[in-house]
Amino acid sequence: MLLVLVDGEPSGFSEGCAMIVSKLSVVMADRKISVNELAERIGIAPANLTRMRTGKSVGIRYSTLDAICKELQCQPGDIIRYVVDE
């Protein structure tokens, strides 16, 4: 089972599960940038960026990930991570 979580907060994480954890809101807060500002800078709709921040997005294009990382001056691993419960 694969779960998408926000800022490392588990919801229903059970043994044997794997999770993609979104840390985007943490990085955005560290950089003091709003959803609307980042969305405008990278050329996507604020609603799409919000879905990424909240873990409700089902996927992300490499070009979007690239634009986010360039704008926030971070690595992909700074905004998403893969966690396996053992």
BELVENDA-V361421 format. One record per residue. N is the residue number from 1. RES is the residue in one small letter. SS is DSSP state (H for helix, E for strand, - for the rest). PHI is phi as a letter, one per 30 degrees, with the letter a starting at -180 (999 if undefined). Layout:
# BELVENDA-V361421
{{N | RES | SS | PHI} {N | RES | SS | PHI}}
This chain:
# BELVENDA-V361421
{{1 | m | - | 999} {2 | l | E | c} {3 | l | E | c} {4 | v | E | c} {5 | l | E | b} {6 | v | E | c} {7 | d | - | h} {8 | g | - | i} {9 | e | E | d} {10 | p | - | d} {11 | s | - | b} {12 | g | - | i} {13 | f | - | d} {14 | s | - | c} {15 | e | - | e} {16 | g | - | i} {17 | c | - | d} {18 | a | E | b} {19 | m | E | b} {20 | i | E | c} {21 | v | E | c} {22 | s | E | d} {23 | k | - | c} {24 | l | H | e} {25 | s | H | d} {26 | v | H | d} {27 | v | H | d} {28 | m | H | d} {29 | a | H | d} {30 | d | H | e} {31 | r | - | d} {32 | k | - | h} {33 | i | - | b} {34 | s | - | d} {35 | v | H | e} {36 | n | H | d} {37 | e | H | d} {38 | l | H | d} {39 | a | H | e} {40 | e | H | d} {41 | r | H | d} {42 | i | H | c} {43 | g | - | i} {44 | i | - | b} {45 | a | - | d} {46 | p | H | e} {47 | a | H | d} {48 | n | H | d} {49 | l | H | d} {50 | t | H | d} {51 | r | H | d} {52 | m | H | d} {53 | r | H | d} {54 | t | H | c} {55 | g | - | i} {56 | k | - | c} {57 | s | - | d} {58 | v | - | c} {59 | g | - | a} {60 | i | - | b} {61 | r | - | d} {62 | y | H | e} {63 | s | H | d} {64 | t | H | d} {65 | l | H | e} {66 | d | H | d} {67 | a | H | d} {68 | i | H | d} {69 | c | H | d} {70 | k | H | d} {71 | e | H | d} {72 | l | H | c} {73 | q | - | h} {74 | c | - | b} {75 | q | - | c} {76 | p | H | e} {77 | g | H | d} {78 | d | H | d} {79 | i | H | c} {80 | i | E | b} {81 | r | E | b} {82 | y | E | c} {83 | v | E | b} {84 | v | E | c} {85 | d | - | d} {86 | e | - | c}}
